[in-house]
């Protein structure tokens, strides 16, 4: 389905910006907490965490 350029530049752009604000930061915080949990539980090593963080 194709959208009119005006629709994309106004409505969809705003929706994407809102979604990033509402969803992206909390998702990253959950991911960070999950990785810390894995490190503290010895499921993941701190070295592996640093390797994954550098790759991101």
KOLDRENLO-531892 format. One record per residue: chain; x, y, z of N, C-alpha, C, O, CB in turn. Coordinates in steps of 0.02 Angstrom, whole numbers. Atoms other than C-alpha are relative to their C-alpha. Glycine has a CB too. Layout:
% KOLDRENLO-531892
REC, chaine, n_x, n_y, n_z, ca_x, ca_y, ca_z, c_x, c_y, c_z, o_x, o_y, o_z, cb_x, cb_y, cb_z
REC, A, X, Y, Z, X, Y, Z, X, Y, Z, X, Y, Z, X, Y, Z $
...
***
This chain:
% KOLDRENLO-531892
REC, chaine, n_x, n_y, n_z, ca_x, ca_y, ca_z, c_x, c_y, c_z, o_x, o_y, o_z, cb_x, cb_y, cb_z
REC, A, 42, -58, 0, 0, 0, 0, 44, 62, 0, 89, 68, 42, -48, 0, 60 $
REC, A, -39, -61, 5, 72, 168, -50, -38, 57, 32, -99, 62, 26, 18, 16, -73 $
REC, A, 30, -58, -32, 40, 326, 48, 20, 63, -38, 73, 66, -68, 22, 4, 74 $
REC, A, -15, -65, 30, 32, 503, -17, 59, 30, 37, 65, 23, 98, -62, 47, 2 $
REC, A, -59, -30, -32, 195, 597, 16, -18, 47, 57, 18, 51, 107, 41, 37, -52 $
REC, A, 20, -46, -53, 102, 726, 119, -18, -39, 64, -3, -17, 120, -60, 43, -23 $
REC, A, 20, 42, -57, 32, 589, 230, 62, -27, 35, 66, -27, 97, -45, -58, -23 $
REC, A, -61, 27, -28, 204, 513, 255, 37, 53, 39, 61, 41, 95, 45, -29, -55 $
REC, A, -39, -52, -32, 287, 678, 298, -34, 30, 61, 0, 60, 103, 16, 54, -50 $
REC, A, 34, -29, -58, 154, 731, 423, -21, -54, 49, 6, -57, 104, -61, 40, -23 $
REC, A, 29, 47, -47, 57, 589, 502, 48, -56, 18, 61, -67, 77, -64, -30, -30 $
REC, A, -43, 57, -15, 176, 443, 486, 65, 21, 35, 88, -14, 80, 16, -38, -63 $
REC, A, -62, -23, -32, 331, 542, 533, -12, 15, 74, 29, -1, 116, 27, 63, -36 $
REC, A, 17, -13, -70, 245, 601, 692, -10, -64, 39, 12, -70, 96, -62, 44, 5 $
REC, A, 12, 64, -33, 189, 425, 733, 65, -37, 15, 73, -66, 69, -45, -45, -43 $
REC, A, -64, 33, -10, 365, 357, 712, 39, 34, 56, 68, 1, 99, 41, 1, -65 $
REC, A, -34, -37, -53, 437, 494, 822, -30, -16, 68, 6, -27, 117, -4, 76, -13 $
REC, A, 34, 17, -63, 306, 460, 956, 17, -71, 22, 31, -83, 81, -75, 7, -8 $
REC, A, -15, 70, -17, 338, 272, 948, 71, -7, 26, 83, -45, 73, -10, -44, -62 $
REC, A, -69, 4, -23, 525, 296, 968, 5, 27, 71, 40, -1, 113, 46, 39, -47 $
REC, A, -2, -30, -67, 497, 407, 1120, -31, -46, 51, -4, -56, 105, -35, 68, 0 $
REC, A, 38, 40, -47, 371, 292, 1201, 29, -71, 8, 28, -98, 63, -72, -4, -21 $
REC, A, -19, 70, -2, 445, 123, 1158, 75, -13, 2, 97, -61, 34, -28, -34, -59 $
REC, A, -70, 15, 8, 630, 135, 1118, 39, 6, 66, 76, -40, 84, 31, 45, -51 $
REC, A, -38, -9, -62, 700, 205, 1281, -18, -53, 52, 28, -82, 82, -13, 70, 29 $
REC, A, 16, 53, -48, 602, 85, 1394, 26, -69, -22, 47, -109, 19, -75, -3, 11 $
REC, A, -25, 63, 26, 650, -60, 1282, 75, -7, 13, 98, -61, 32, -15, -7, -74 $
REC, A, -72, 2, -13, 834, -16, 1296, 15, -8, 74, 62, -43, 93, 33, 64, -27 $
REC, A, -10, 7, -73, 819, 1, 1485, -12, -71, 22, 25, -98, 63, -46, 49, 38 $
REC, A, 14, 70, -17, 741, -172, 1497, 56, -45, -23, 77, -90, 13, -67, -22, -31 $
REC, A, -55, 40, 27, 877, -245, 1386, 62, 8, 44, 96, -42, 59, 15, 21, -72 $
REC, A, -58, -12, -42, 1012, -164, 1493, -7, -37, 67, 39, -70, 90, 9, 76, 12 $
REC, A, 12, 35, -63, 934, -231, 1653, 5, -75, -7, 30, -109, 38, -68, 19, 27 $
REC, A, -3, 72, 13, 917, -403, 1578, 72, -23, -6, 90, -76, 19, -39, -18, -63 $
REC, A, -70, 19, 7, 1100, -407, 1531, 36, 3, 67, 78, -40, 82, 36, 45, -50 $
REC, A, -30, -3, -66, 1151, -350, 1705, -20, -61, 42, 21, -89, 78, -20, 65, 36 $
REC, A, 23, 59, -36, 1045, -489, 1778, 39, -62, -22, 59, -103, 19, -76, -11, -13 $
REC, A, -37, 58, 25, 1132, -615, 1666, 72, 0, 25, 100, -53, 39, 0, -1, -77 $
REC, A, -68, -4, -25, 1302, -552, 1720, 2, -19, 75, 44, -59, 96, 29, 71, -10 $
REC, A, 1, 14, -72, 1258, -556, 1905, -18, -73, 15, 3, -100, 67, -50, 46, 35 $
REC, A, 18, 70, -9, 1185, -731, 1885, 51, -47, -31, 42, -108, -30, -69, -13, -31 $
REC, A, -54, 38, 32, 1343, -788, 1795, -24, -39, -61, 4, -90, -79, 31, -48, 50 $
REC, A, 23, 28, 63, 1244, -830, 1639, 41, 29, -58, 53, -5, -108, -76, 13, -11 $
REC, A, -40, -34, 51, 1345, -705, 1538, 60, 31, 36, 52, 58, 91, -42, 55, -39 $
REC, A, -59, -31, -31, 1522, -646, 1574, 1, 74, -15, -29, 97, -63, 65, -34, -27 $
REC, A, -6, -73, 10, 1563, -462, 1592, 37, 15, -65, 23, 64, -99, 36, 32, 60 $
REC, A, -38, -10, 62, 1686, -480, 1448, -46, -6, -61, -40, 32, -109, 58, -51, -5 $
REC, A, 47, 8, 56, 1549, -544, 1333, -47, 60, -5, -62, 83, -59, -41, -65, 9 $
REC, A, 43, -60, -1, 1438, -399, 1387, 35, 59, -33, 5, 95, -72, -20, 18, 73 $
REC, A, -38, -55, 29, 1574, -275, 1341, 8, -10, -76, 5, 38, -114, 69, 7, 33 $
REC, A, -6, 15, 71, 1598, -362, 1173, -65, 16, -36, -64, 47, -90, 20, -74, -11 $
REC, A, 65, -14, 31, 1412, -354, 1134, -15, 75, 0, -43, 101, -48, -55, -37, 36 $
REC, A, 13, -72, -3, 1403, -173, 1191, 41, 37, -52, 16, 84, -83, 16, 27, 70 $
REC, A, -41, -33, 50, 1547, -124, 1078, -25, -13, -71, -18, 29, -115, 72, -24, 5 $
REC, A, 26, 18, 66, 1465, -212, 931, -64, 37, -16, -82, 46, -75, -11, -75, -5 $
REC, A, 66, -33, 11, 1299, -120, 955, 6, 71, -25, -44, 104, -36, -40, 0, 63 $
***
